């Protein structure tokens, strides 16, 4: 028996927000001082993150609605009936937030809303949310594997969706990183053990690292008093990721007993282009390999930004469907999925297609 990714789907909002759209923005420092030279700030931002544009959902669309679209596409890709789904795991961090409000809505939980949208009648299909920072979708895949291996499920729908545009401080330059989107997959039992999940790894560092990402007030004094926004200690996160993510990736790959030369693709959470490039170089360096193989790491951050839990499943779906130039996956290929985020948490999955 093996556990496979039977089908995938994604939803990428059509609203494209370019870097130029921020030229008239005011940005402030943590101390509340207005930052000069907005265009220079945006240019440096592009050089560091690689982001040219990002996607925002329509004003009337909620996170759970994006997720339902991605879920329906994953079900169609897997070619199963929705009544064959034994559990729904919905990874997110901020629930549903209507546009122009600060009210987080998670009642009922978002997984229940997706189950309702899919029209699933079976009460034994458990639907629950997973709050695990940006690595939430990968963690959902790990949980789905456990469900299946212990015999409690044959098909699990795992969703990662977020509308980060609703939780950013418009006066914080870090707000340009974040975007909206949804990705989903059907994780299934298979009698054919020639493919499937080979190994997993999962970690949480909760000492001095616990509050590298946090909720805080706007950097502009007096703006939206009482409302809090996503904030981060970017340099600390960067250094943490470079130190710890390559080690977790190596642990996962070694557990699968796979030679790194047989690894075809690495799907890393799309948080920062320079950070991901540094992670992949350090990963290969752990195997005493100086040159990273060409086209080993697909990237979507340039056009789609950082949609948190949605980045890995969206990227994986795009490559599976050959929608990222220069990248494709063939049957038998071994790939590595890896993510890092709030907590601070890290995880990885080795998978043979």
N, C-alpha and C positions, 0 to 999 in steps of 0.2 A: 504494500500500500504506500502511496505517496500523497502529498498535498500540493496541488497545482493552482496556478492562477488561470482559471478557466475562461474568463472574459474580463474586459476592461472598458471603461467609458469615462469621458471627461466633459466638463462644461467650461468653456473659456468665454467670459463676457465680451461683447462686441465693442464696448466703449474703451477706446484706446486713448490713454492719457500720456502725451509725450513729455519729455523733459522741458521743452519750450513752454508748455502750459504752466510751468512754475515760475517763469521769468518775472511775473508781477507779484509774486508772493513775498511776504515779509517773513524772515526767519530770525529766531532769537536764540541766544545761548541759554544754558542752564541757569545762569545768573540773572536772566531777564533782560540782557542787553541786546538791542537789535544788531544783527550781523550785516555788515556792508557787502556790496559787490555780489548781489544775488546770482548773476550770470557766472561769475567765477566759482561760486559755491557749487552751482549745478554742474559745471565742467569738471571740477574735482570729484564730485559725486559720481559722475559717469566713469571717470578714470579708475576709481576705486571699486565700484560695484559692478560695472559693466552694463548697467541698466540704461536703456534708451527710452523705454516706455513701459507702461504697466496697464492692466485692465481693471476697470471698475464696473461693478454690476449696475443695472438700471436702478433708478431711485426707488422703484416700487418692488424690486425683487429682494427676497430674503435669502439668507444663507441656506436654509432648509430646502428652498425651492431650487436653488442651483444644484444642491445635492441630489434631489429627486431626478433631475434631468440626467445627471451623470450616472445615477443608479440605473435608470431605465436603459441607458445605452450599454451599461455593463451586462445587464440581464439579457439584452438582445444579442450582445457579442458572445455570451456564454451559451446561448440557445437553450435556456431553461425556462420553465414556468415559474412565476413568482411564488407559487405555493410550495416549490421545492426548496425555498430559502429557509434554513433552520434558525438563523440568527442574523441580526443587523448590528454592526458596530459602527458608530458614527464618531469619527475623530474631529474635534473642533476645539476652540478655546473660549469663544465669546458668544456662543449661541446665536440667536436672531436679534439683530438690532435694526429697527426701522430707521430709515434715513432721517437725519436732523433730530435724533433723540439720543439720549445716553442710557436708555432703558434696555438692559439685557433680558431677553425672553428665552427661558429654557423650560417652560411649563406649558404643554408637555415637553419631554425631552425631544431633541431633534430627530433621533432615530425613530421614535414613535411617529413623528410627522411624516417621515419618509415611508414608513410601513403603511401609513394611511394613504399616502399618495400613490403607492404601488398597488393598493387594493388587496393586500394580503389578508386573507380571512383566518388563517391558522393561528390560534392563540399561543401555540407552542413555539412560534417564531419569536424568540426574545429580542427586544430592540432596546439598546442602551447606548449612552454617550460615553466617550472616552476623552478625558482632558489630560493631555500628555505633552503639551507644547508642540512645536513644529514636528517632532518625530511621531506624532499621534497616529498617522495612517500606517506607517511601518509597524508601530506597536500593535495596531489593530490586526495586521496580517499575522503577527506573532501569536496573538491571542486566538485568532481564527484557526491557526495551525494546531494549537493546543486543544481547542474544541473538537477538531476533527480527529486528532490522534487518540483522544480518550474515548471516542465513539459517540459523542453527544451531538454531532452534526455531520452532515455530508456537504452542505453548501452554506457558506457564510458570506454575506454582503458586507464589505468593508469600504467605508466612505471617508474621504478627507475633504472638508470644505470649509472655507473661511471668507468672510467679507471684511478684510482688515481696513478697507477704506473708511469704515464706520467707527474705528477705534483709534484713529491717528490724530495727533495734535497738528493742525495745519501750520503752526508756527515753528515746528520742529523739523529741521532738515532731514532727519531720519524718516519722516513721513513719506518721502519719495521712494523709499525702498518697497513699501507694502502694496499689495494688490489683492484682487478677489479671484476666486475660481473654485472648481470642484473636480475631484477625481474619484473613481470608484472601481472596485474589482470584485469578482466572484471568486472566492477561495474554495476549492472543492477537493473532495476525496477522489482518488484515482487508484485503480488496480494496476495501472501501468507505472512501474517504478523507474522508467527510463528518464523521467523528468520530474520536477517538483522542487520543493524547498529542501535544501541540503543541510542548512544550519542557520542558527539565529544567535544574536547577541543583544543584550539590553543592559543599560547602566543608568544610574542617576547619581549625580554629585550634588549633595545638598548641604555642604558646609559653607564656606565663604562664597561658593558658586551659586547658591540658591536664589539670590536676588539680582543676578546679572540682568535679567529682564523683570520688569515690574510695572505697576500702575502708578502714574503720577500726574500732577496737575499740568496745565498748559504752561509753556515757557513764557508766554505773553502775560504779563501781570494783569489781573482783572478779567481775563477772558474766560467765559463759561465757568464761573465760580462753582465749585462743588463737583464738577465733572472731571473724571480722570481718564488718562489716555495711556496707551502702550508706550513704555520707555525702555531704553536699554543702555548698558555700559558697553558700547561697541568694541572698544579696544580689549577689554577683559574677555568678551565673548570670542573675539578673533584669536587671542592667545590660547584660550581654553580649547577651542576647536582644533587648532593646529597641533596642540600637544596630545589630545585625547582621542579625537576621531580616527586618525590613522591606526592607532593601536587597537581600537574596537573593530575596525574593518579587518585588520590582520587576524585578530582573534577569531572572527567569524569565518573568514576564508580558510584558515588553518583547521578549524573544527570540521569543516566540510572535506578536508583532505584533498583540496584542489590546488594544483600548481598555479602560481600567479600567471604564468605564461599562457594558461588555458582560459584566463578571464577575458571575456569579450567586451563587456560594457560595465561601467560603474555609474549608477544613478544616485547622485548626491543631492541632498536638499538644496534648493536654489535660493541661497541667502545672500551671497556675495561672490562675484566672479573671481576676484583675487584670492579670497579665502578658499574657495573650492579648488582652484588651481594649486594653491600651496598644500592643501590637504592631500590631493592626489599625488603630488611630488613626494611628500613625506611618506605616504603609504608605500610607494614603490621603493623608496630609499630604505625602508625597513627590510626589504628583500635584496638589498645591495644592487638595485637597478637604478641607474642614473637617468636614463631616458624613458620618459613615459610614452607608451605606445600611442601612435597617432589615432585620433578619433575614438579613444577609449571612454571619454566622458562627455556625453551629450549635455547641452546647455539650452535652457529656455529663458533664463533670467533676463537676457537682453531685451526681449520683447514683452515678456509676461510679468516681470518683477517677482517679488517674493510673496506668494500666497499661502505661506505657512504649511499646514498639513496637506494642502493640495498640490504642492510642487512635485513631489516624487510620483504620485499616481498619475498626475497630468502628463509629466514628462515621459513616464513609462508608456502610457497610452499613445502619445504622439509618436514615439519611436516605433512601437509595435505596428502602427499604421503608416509608417514611413513618411511622416509629415515634418521631420526635421532633416534637412539636407545633409547627406553624408553619413547618415546613421540608419541602420536597420538591424533587426534581430532575426536569427534563423533558428529552427528547431535544433536542439542540442547545445546551443550556446549557454555558457555559464555567465551570469550577471550578478552584480552585487548592488543591493539597495542600501543606502545609508543616510542617516539624518541626525541632526543635532538641534537642540533648542531649549526653551525655557525649562528650568528645573534645577540645575542643567542636566538634561537627559540626552543620551546617545543610544542609537540602536543600528542594527544591520541585519540583512538577510542575504544569504547566498542561495541563488535560484538557478536551476537548470531548465531552460525553456523546453 
